[in-house]
Amino acid sequence: MTYISVFQIILSVGLIITILLQRSEAGLGGALGGDLGSSTHHTRRGMEKVLFQLSVVFSILFAVTAIVALVL
């Protein structure tokens, strides 16, 4: 049980770091619906793609370990 808790802490720190390192293209204006006329398609490349994939892996692993911790 202790190993799962330590692993969850490591995963949560990794998830926080990868999310914070991702650059926000939209900003607050895009999140609130500003600048609707410009519809650009953004493709993740390089380090941005790696950070995105890492954040997905960390979140899936965190969810799995949370379920395992509930079962045990």
C-alpha positions as CSV (number, residue, x, y, z in Angstrom):
1,M,0.0,0.0,0.0
2,T,2.8,2.4,0.8
3,Y,4.4,1.8,-2.6
4,I,1.3,2.7,-4.4
5,S,1.0,6.0,-2.4
6,V,4.6,6.9,-3.2
7,F,4.1,6.0,-6.9
8,Q,1.0,8.2,-6.9
9,I,2.9,11.1,-5.5
10,I,5.6,10.8,-8.1
11,L,3.0,10.5,-10.9
12,S,1.1,13.6,-9.6
13,V,4.3,15.7,-9.5
14,G,5.2,14.5,-13.0
15,L,1.7,15.4,-14.2
16,I,1.8,18.8,-12.7
17,I,5.2,19.6,-14.2
18,T,4.2,18.4,-17.7
19,I,1.0,20.4,-17.6
20,L,2.7,23.6,-16.4
21,L,5.4,23.3,-19.0
22,Q,2.9,23.1,-21.9
23,R,2.5,26.4,-23.6
24,S,-1.1,27.8,-23.9
25,E,-1.7,29.1,-27.4
26,A,-5.3,30.2,-26.8
27,G,-4.8,32.3,-23.7
28,L,-7.7,33.7,-21.8
29,G,-9.3,35.4,-24.8
30,G,-9.5,32.1,-26.7
31,A,-10.9,30.3,-23.7
32,L,-13.7,32.9,-23.3
33,G,-14.6,32.8,-27.0
34,G,-12.6,35.8,-28.2
35,D,-11.3,36.2,-31.7
36,L,-13.8,33.8,-33.3
37,G,-12.9,34.9,-36.9
38,S,-9.5,33.3,-37.0
39,S,-9.8,29.6,-37.0
40,T,-6.2,28.2,-37.2
41,H,-5.3,24.5,-36.9
42,H,-2.4,23.9,-34.5
43,T,-0.3,20.7,-34.8
44,R,1.8,19.7,-31.8
45,R,5.5,19.1,-32.8
46,G,8.7,18.4,-31.0
47,M,8.9,19.0,-27.3
48,E,5.3,20.2,-27.1
49,K,4.1,16.8,-28.5
50,V,6.3,15.0,-26.0
51,L,5.0,17.0,-23.1
52,F,1.4,16.3,-24.2
53,Q,2.0,12.6,-24.6
54,L,3.7,12.5,-21.2
55,S,0.8,14.2,-19.5
56,V,-1.6,11.7,-21.1
57,V,0.5,8.8,-19.9
58,F,0.9,10.3,-16.4
59,S,-2.9,10.9,-16.1
60,I,-3.8,7.3,-17.2
61,L,-1.2,5.8,-14.8
62,F,-2.5,7.9,-12.0
63,A,-6.1,6.8,-12.7
64,V,-5.1,3.2,-12.8
65,T,-3.1,3.4,-9.5
66,A,-6.0,5.2,-7.9
67,I,-8.3,2.3,-8.8
68,V,-5.8,-0.2,-7.7
69,A,-5.5,1.6,-4.3
70,L,-9.2,1.5,-3.9
71,V,-9.3,-2.3,-4.6
72,L,-6.5,-3.1,-2.2
